[in-house]
Amino acid sequence: MNTVFLVFLGGGLGSLARFGVAEIVRFNFKSSFPIATLCSNILSCIILALMVGVFSEKVEVNPAIRTLIIVGFCGGFSTFSTFSYETVELMRSGNFIYALANILISVTVCVALIYFLSKQSA
């Protein structure tokens, strides 16, 4: 299957998943803190780490499926641009503590997830 199509398909599915997470969070939580973006980024990092680490060590994964999931789905599901925008908006509205917490939690948790979950294959 064409690699470009796989990235396109995975990215679309990842974007839909991100929209779904945002709707679930919006419906269940009222907060100035960008919980939906944090959840999407954490879930995307878990999926990517499992794909890179655990699954590739224990299961032979077709390179096309890896591209679909890692580049496409995780690229569409993770939200660095949204994370950046929401952090700037928090700062502009005077919520500097939330902005700092958003940066620290997002970066620390997501990097740690990739490190520890993908470490299985190293």
C-alpha positions in Angstrom: 0.0 0.0 0.0 1.2 3.5 -0.7 3.1 5.0 2.2 1.6 8.5 1.7 -1.9 7.0 1.8 -1.1 5.2 5.1 0.2 8.4 6.7 -2.9 10.2 5.4 -5.2 7.5 6.8 -3.5 7.2 10.1 -3.3 11.0 10.5 -7.1 11.3 9.9 -7.8 8.6 12.4 -5.5 10.2 14.9 -7.2 13.6 14.4 -10.6 12.0 14.9 -9.3 10.3 18.1 -8.0 13.7 19.3 -11.4 15.3 18.6 -13.1 12.5 20.5 -10.8 12.9 23.5 -11.5 16.7 23.5 -15.2 16.1 23.4 -15.1 13.6 26.2 -13.0 16.0 28.4 -15.2 19.0 27.5 -18.3 17.1 28.4 -16.9 15.8 31.8 -14.6 18.6 33.0 -14.7 22.3 33.4 -11.2 23.6 33.8 -8.9 26.3 32.5 -6.1 23.6 32.3 -5.9 22.0 28.8 -6.7 18.5 30.0 -7.7 17.2 26.6 -4.4 18.1 24.9 -2.5 16.6 27.8 -4.5 13.3 27.6 -4.1 13.1 23.8 -0.3 13.7 24.1 0.1 11.1 26.9 -2.0 8.5 25.0 -0.1 9.1 21.8 3.2 8.7 23.6 2.0 5.4 25.1 0.9 4.1 21.7 4.2 5.2 20.1 6.3 3.7 22.8 4.5 0.4 22.8 4.8 0.3 19.0 8.5 1.0 19.0 9.4 -1.0 22.1 7.2 -3.8 23.2 5.5 -4.8 20.0 8.5 -4.7 17.7 10.4 -6.9 20.1 7.7 -9.5 20.6 5.7 -9.4 17.4 6.8 -9.0 13.8 5.0 -5.8 12.8 4.6 -5.0 9.1 6.4 -1.8 8.2 3.3 -0.4 6.6 1.4 -0.9 9.8 4.2 0.8 11.8 4.0 3.8 9.4 0.2 3.9 9.7 0.4 4.0 13.5 3.6 5.8 14.4 3.8 8.5 11.7 0.1 8.7 10.8 -2.0 8.0 13.8 0.4 9.3 16.5 1.2 12.3 14.4 -2.5 13.1 14.1 -3.3 12.3 17.7 -0.5 14.2 19.4 -0.9 17.9 19.5 2.3 19.9 20.0 1.0 22.9 18.1 -2.2 22.9 20.2 -0.2 22.4 23.3 2.0 25.4 22.4 -1.1 27.6 21.6 -2.9 26.6 24.7 0.2 27.3 26.8 0.6 30.8 25.3 -3.1 31.5 25.8 -2.8 30.5 29.5 0.1 33.0 29.8 -1.8 35.7 28.0 -4.8 35.3 30.4 -2.5 35.5 33.4 -2.6 31.8 34.3 1.2 31.5 34.6 1.0 28.7 37.1 -1.2 26.6 34.8 1.1 27.4 31.8 4.2 26.3 33.7 2.4 23.2 35.0 1.2 22.4 31.5 4.8 22.6 30.2 6.3 20.6 33.0 3.7 17.9 33.2 3.4 17.4 29.4 7.1 17.3 28.7 8.0 15.2 31.8 5.2 12.7 31.5 5.5 12.3 27.7 9.3 12.0 27.6 9.2 9.6 30.5 6.6 7.4 28.9 8.6 7.1 25.7 11.8 6.4 27.7 10.4 3.8 30.0 7.9 2.0 27.7 10.3 1.9 24.7 13.2 0.9 26.8 12.0 -2.6 26.7 13.6 -3.2 23.3 16.9 -1.5 24.1 
